[in-house]
């Protein structure tokens, strides 16, 4: 009898947790960014690729590293753990070969900064109201 009570609860929890995963859209001011693969995005957000194909510098914007949205983006879209990404940034900064991404306070700020900065890239959740002027792709 107890099993029949636990089974529906387990199914409900799985359904809720699957729907709770945030989905994100990558946004960029670069016109050719819609051809980026998941591997390209990992290289860009880990600051290992610093220039677009046309030679323009890439400026990476992220949400605060301790925010749930940033951590979800790293795990689900980049397929990398957030602390590993942080280690890559730290290594480049401490060795003098790179800089950390620019941290913005929220998705509205992210949208505005990417829209105003040539060569910029960032991400927003799919439930954010997208406005014109920036290329957005899942």
N, C-alpha and C positions, 0 to 999 in steps of 0.2 A: 504494500500500500504506500509506503513511504517513497518508493521509487517513482510511483506515478505522480507524486506531488513534486518531486525534485526535477523530473524530466521537463515539464513545461516551464519551470523557473529557469532551468539551464538554457533552454531554447530562447526564451525571452531575453535573457542576459546576452546571449550571443548576437541576437538581432539588434539589440540596443547598442552594443559595443561596435558592431560593424557599421552602423549608421553614424556613430559618434566620431568615426575617423574623419578628420577634416581633409577636404580635397583642395588642392591649390592650383592656381594658374600662374605661370611665369609671365612676367611683363617686362618689356624691353623697349627701348627707343630705337634699336637697330632694326632696319627693315628686313634683314635676312635671318632673323632669329627663329623663325618658324621651322627651320630645318635642323634645329639643335636636337641631338639625341640625348638620352639620359646620361651617357658617358660625357658628352660635351658639357652638360649642366654641372656634373660633379667636378669637372676640371675648372669650370668658371667659378663656381661657388667656393671651391677650395683654394682659389686664387692661383692655380697652377697655369691657367690660360688667362693672359692679361690683355690680349688684343683681339679685336674682331678680325675677320678675314680681310677687311679693307684697310687694316692698320690702325684703326681708331682704338684708343685705350678703352678697356671695359671697366666700368665703375660698378661694383657690387653693393647693393643695399640689402640689409637683412633686418628682420624684426629682432627685438632683444633676445640674446642667446638663451636666456633662462625662461622665455615664454613658451607656453604649450604649442602655439602655432609654429614657431621656429623649429621646435623639436619634432613636431609632426611632419613638417616639410622635409627636414633632413632624413627622417626615417622612411617616409612613404614616397617621396619624390626623388630624392638623391640616393636613396638606399644606402645611407651611411649614418653612423651614430653621431649625434651632435658633439659629443666630447672628442671624437676622433677628428672632426672638422676643426674644432677649436685648437687641437694640438697641431694640426697642419698650419693654421694661421700663426700660432705662437712661434713655431719653428722658423717660419719665413720672416717674421718680425724680428726675432732675437738674432737671426743670422744676418740681418740687414738686407735681405733679398726681396722683401715685399712688405705689404701693409695688410692690416685687417680690413674686412668689409666695413662700410659705413652702417652704423646702427641707427634705425629710425624708430620712433616711439610707437607708431601704430600703422594700420594699413592705409589710412587716408594720407598720412605723411609719406608712406612708401609710394603711393600713386603719384602724389605731387612731385616728389623728388625724381622719380624715374621719368615722368613727363617733362620735367624741366632740364634734364641732364642728358646731353647726347652721349651715346655709348653705355648708358646705364642699363642694369638688369636688376630685377627684384622678383618678389612673389606676393600674391594676395590669395586669400581664401576664395573659393568659387562663389560663396554667398555675398561677397563684397560687390557693391553696385559699380560696375565698370563704366567709365566715361570715355569719350573719344580721345584720340591723339596718341595712344600708346598701343603697340602691338601686344596682344594678349593671346596666349595659347596654353592649353592644358598640358 
